[in-house]
Amino acid sequence: MSPAVRPAVRPRAMTILRRYAVPAVVFVWSDPVEQRRLAWYAAVARQLGEPEVERLKTVSYEEWRRVCERHALPAEDGDPCAPVSVVELAEALAHSRFVMLRGVSAGELGHRLAHSWRH
């Protein structure tokens, strides 16, 4: 989904899923959520352009990692490329019948989700 339309679509999509009990699968990339930063490709594209994103798809892991770390950007509230917040994720999960979190770090994300489920 285009980052430019995502903030407007997400609430509508959740409303439709709930109203009609439509099953859905959502994959959450935990690092950007937990660390409140843009995905690597969004940060690199903003700073170095789309061609650099494409080039990085072909380089060694070490080079990719080095460039991504150097150009990491925080995710600001209201940024159309920002990942969902921990609160948004917790709200979506609160309406789920079954949740399987695989590969999620045991850090702040897990702590916040556990806390929000209890309250």
C-alpha positions as CSV (number, residue, x, y, z in Angstrom):
1,M,0.0,0.0,0.0
2,S,1.3,3.4,-0.9
3,P,2.6,5.2,2.2
4,A,0.8,8.4,1.1
5,V,-2.6,6.8,1.4
6,R,-1.9,4.4,4.3
7,P,-3.0,6.8,7.2
8,A,-6.3,7.4,5.6
9,V,-6.9,3.7,4.6
10,R,-5.9,2.0,7.9
11,P,-8.9,3.2,10.0
12,R,-11.3,2.4,7.2
13,A,-9.8,-1.0,6.7
14,M,-10.0,-1.8,10.4
15,T,-13.7,-0.7,10.5
16,I,-14.6,-3.0,7.5
17,L,-12.6,-5.9,8.9
18,R,-14.5,-5.6,12.3
19,R,-17.9,-4.9,10.9
20,Y,-18.0,-7.9,8.5
21,A,-15.7,-10.1,10.6
22,V,-13.3,-10.5,7.6
23,P,-10.3,-12.6,8.4
24,A,-7.0,-10.8,7.7
25,V,-3.3,-11.5,8.0
26,V,-1.1,-8.6,9.0
27,F,2.7,-8.9,9.1
28,V,4.4,-6.5,11.5
29,W,8.1,-5.7,11.1
30,S,8.9,-5.2,14.8
31,D,12.1,-3.3,14.6
32,P,10.7,-0.1,13.1
33,V,7.7,-0.3,15.4
34,E,9.7,-0.9,18.5
35,Q,12.4,1.7,17.6
36,R,10.0,4.3,16.1
37,R,12.1,4.6,13.0
38,L,11.4,4.6,9.3
39,A,11.9,1.3,7.4
40,W,15.4,1.3,5.8
41,Y,14.1,1.8,2.3
42,A,12.1,4.9,3.2
43,A,15.0,6.5,5.0
44,V,17.5,5.7,2.3
45,A,15.1,6.9,-0.5
46,R,14.5,10.2,1.3
47,Q,18.2,10.9,1.8
48,L,19.8,9.3,-1.2
49,G,17.0,8.6,-3.7
50,E,15.2,5.6,-5.1
51,P,18.1,4.5,-7.3
52,E,20.2,3.9,-4.1
53,V,17.4,1.7,-2.6
54,E,17.5,-0.4,-5.8
55,R,21.3,-0.6,-5.7
56,L,21.3,-1.7,-2.1
57,K,19.2,-4.7,-3.0
58,T,22.2,-6.0,-4.9
59,V,25.0,-5.4,-2.5
60,S,26.5,-7.6,0.3
61,Y,24.7,-7.7,3.6
62,E,27.6,-5.9,5.3
63,E,27.5,-2.9,2.9
64,W,23.6,-2.8,3.1
65,R,23.8,-2.8,6.9
66,R,26.4,-0.1,7.0
67,V,24.5,2.2,4.7
68,C,21.2,1.6,6.5
69,E,22.6,2.3,9.9
70,R,24.2,5.5,8.6
71,H,21.0,6.8,7.2
72,A,18.4,5.6,9.8
73,L,15.7,8.2,10.5
74,P,13.3,8.5,13.3
75,A,9.6,8.0,12.5
76,E,7.7,11.2,13.3
77,D,4.0,11.2,14.2
78,G,2.0,12.0,11.1
79,D,4.7,10.9,8.7
80,P,2.9,8.8,6.0
81,C,5.9,6.4,5.9
82,A,6.0,5.8,9.7
83,P,5.2,2.3,10.9
84,V,2.2,1.7,13.0
85,S,2.6,2.8,16.6
86,V,2.7,0.4,19.5
87,V,-0.8,1.8,20.5
88,E,-2.2,1.2,17.0
89,L,-0.8,-2.3,17.0
90,A,-2.2,-3.0,20.4
91,E,-5.7,-1.7,19.3
92,A,-5.6,-3.9,16.2
93,L,-4.5,-7.0,18.2
94,A,-7.2,-6.3,20.8
95,H,-9.8,-7.1,18.1
96,S,-8.1,-10.3,16.9
97,R,-9.2,-13.8,17.6
98,F,-5.8,-15.4,17.2
99,V,-2.4,-13.7,17.3
100,M,0.9,-15.4,16.6
101,L,3.9,-13.2,17.1
102,R,7.0,-14.8,15.7
103,G,10.4,-13.2,15.7
104,V,9.3,-10.3,17.9
105,S,12.0,-9.1,20.2
106,A,11.4,-9.4,23.9
107,G,12.2,-5.7,24.3
108,E,10.0,-2.7,24.7
109,L,7.5,-3.7,22.1
110,G,6.6,-6.9,23.9
111,H,6.5,-5.1,27.2
112,R,4.1,-2.4,25.9
113,L,1.9,-4.8,24.1
114,A,1.6,-7.0,27.2
115,H,0.8,-3.9,29.3
116,S,-1.8,-2.6,26.9
117,W,-3.6,-6.0,26.7
118,R,-4.0,-6.0,30.5
119,H,-5.6,-2.5,30.6
